């Protein structure tokens, strides 16, 4: 399977501000210790399940199961970079649609930046690229890439818009809990 990085299926980025200073935020720690129940609270009813594991070669990996539009998506996010203020996760995601199964590439970026007043801005950026398998799937079902991109942009953007403030609040709760435990 090949990822078609020259094509963007969908892309969205949303931000939310939290009342925690950047030096107390640790996105990687939050992401790789996130309890499933907390993940479910971060975009109900879309978020269905999650788990933390590793690749065969030991890289951190997060598995997310969620509904995005009419597709059940199983994401296999492998950490390409994981620091307290930035994580870049890369997934070949399985998408189960009403007409069958296919695969897309999803890049999930989680970013924390200091802002005025000892606060932090959280950005949740999601970019999806088609795979050659996805393009073949579209052709077999009489759909154009442009049609699929419009649908994915609408559904993915709506999902990201709703989950971003909830992720930010969860990251803030984790930071406060860790600070008070010291």
Buried (B, 14 or more C-beta within 10 A) or exposed (E): EEBBEEBBBBBBBBBBBBEBBBEBBBBBBBBBEBEBEBBBEBBEEBBBEBEBEEEEEEEBBBBBBBBBBEBBBBBBBBBEEBEBBBBBBBBBBBBBBEEEEBBBBBBBBBBBBBBEEEBBBBBBBBBBBBBEBBBEBBEEEEEEBEEBBEBBBEBBBBBBEBBBBBBBBBBBBBBBEBEEEE
